[in-house]
Amino acid sequence: MNVRNLETFQEALVCQYRDLIHEAILESETDHKTRLNIGKLNSKLQVICKAAQYDGLDETTINELIDEAIPQVETRAA
């Protein structure tokens, strides 16, 4: 596989896993879409991470995709 094909393959993998992560988040939302079932999301993300590593994506890349996809939560002082 030449360098251009490898880059195209890696880009396709990144897009595929970005979609899988987004889908996992949607499947982990409650009915009112105001909360996430963290346990369910964590299980799905663990499977996605293992599959990504098997497919050749490095851990840093998959972690960046997860960080981009998961909404950040602001904590308020009580």
PLY file of the C-alpha trace (Angstrom):
ply
format ascii 1.0
element vertex 78
property float x
property float y
property float z
element edge 77
property int vertex1
property int vertex2
end_header
0.00 0.00 0.00
1.53 3.32 -0.98
1.58 6.40 1.25
-1.37 8.11 -0.45
-3.55 5.02 -0.13
-2.51 4.62 3.50
-3.45 8.24 4.26
-6.81 7.81 2.52
-7.41 4.58 4.46
-6.56 6.28 7.77
-8.88 9.20 6.96
-11.69 6.77 6.15
-11.10 4.95 9.45
-11.21 8.20 11.38
-14.52 9.14 9.72
-15.94 5.68 10.38
-15.00 5.74 14.06
-16.20 9.34 14.48
-19.61 8.13 13.27
-19.53 5.09 15.57
-18.73 7.27 18.57
-21.54 9.67 17.70
-23.94 6.75 17.34
-22.85 5.36 20.73
-23.56 8.72 22.35
-27.02 8.92 20.78
-27.83 5.38 21.91
-26.74 6.25 25.46
-28.99 9.30 25.82
-32.11 9.17 27.94
-35.54 9.56 26.38
-35.51 13.31 26.91
-31.95 13.67 25.62
-30.93 15.60 28.72
-28.71 12.96 30.31
-26.31 10.24 29.28
-26.26 6.71 30.66
-22.53 6.76 31.44
-22.28 3.00 32.07
-23.86 2.19 28.72
-21.71 4.78 26.93
-18.54 3.51 28.61
-19.27 -0.07 27.50
-19.86 1.03 23.93
-16.71 3.17 23.88
-14.58 0.31 25.20
-15.74 -1.89 22.33
-15.11 0.93 19.84
-11.59 1.52 21.23
-10.66 -2.13 20.93
-12.00 -2.32 17.39
-10.17 0.88 16.42
-6.87 -0.45 17.72
-7.46 -3.70 15.86
-8.12 -1.71 12.67
-4.88 0.21 13.12
-5.92 3.51 14.71
-3.62 4.57 17.51
-5.03 5.18 20.97
-4.32 8.92 20.84
-6.43 9.36 17.72
-9.42 7.45 19.07
-9.21 9.33 22.40
-9.20 12.65 20.52
-12.30 11.57 18.59
-14.05 10.67 21.85
-13.05 13.98 23.46
-14.40 15.89 20.46
-17.70 14.00 20.45
-18.68 13.94 24.11
-20.32 17.14 25.32
-18.41 18.89 28.05
-20.21 19.28 31.35
-19.96 22.40 33.43
-20.01 21.86 37.15
-21.67 24.40 39.38
-20.67 25.13 42.94
-23.31 24.14 45.47
0 1
1 2
2 3
3 4
4 5
5 6
6 7
7 8
8 9
9 10
10 11
11 12
12 13
13 14
14 15
15 16
16 17
17 18
18 19
19 20
20 21
21 22
22 23
23 24
24 25
25 26
26 27
27 28
28 29
29 30
30 31
31 32
32 33
33 34
34 35
35 36
36 37
37 38
38 39
39 40
40 41
41 42
42 43
43 44
44 45
45 46
46 47
47 48
48 49
49 50
50 51
51 52
52 53
53 54
54 55
55 56
56 57
57 58
58 59
59 60
60 61
61 62
62 63
63 64
64 65
65 66
66 67
67 68
68 69
69 70
70 71
71 72
72 73
73 74
74 75
75 76
76 77
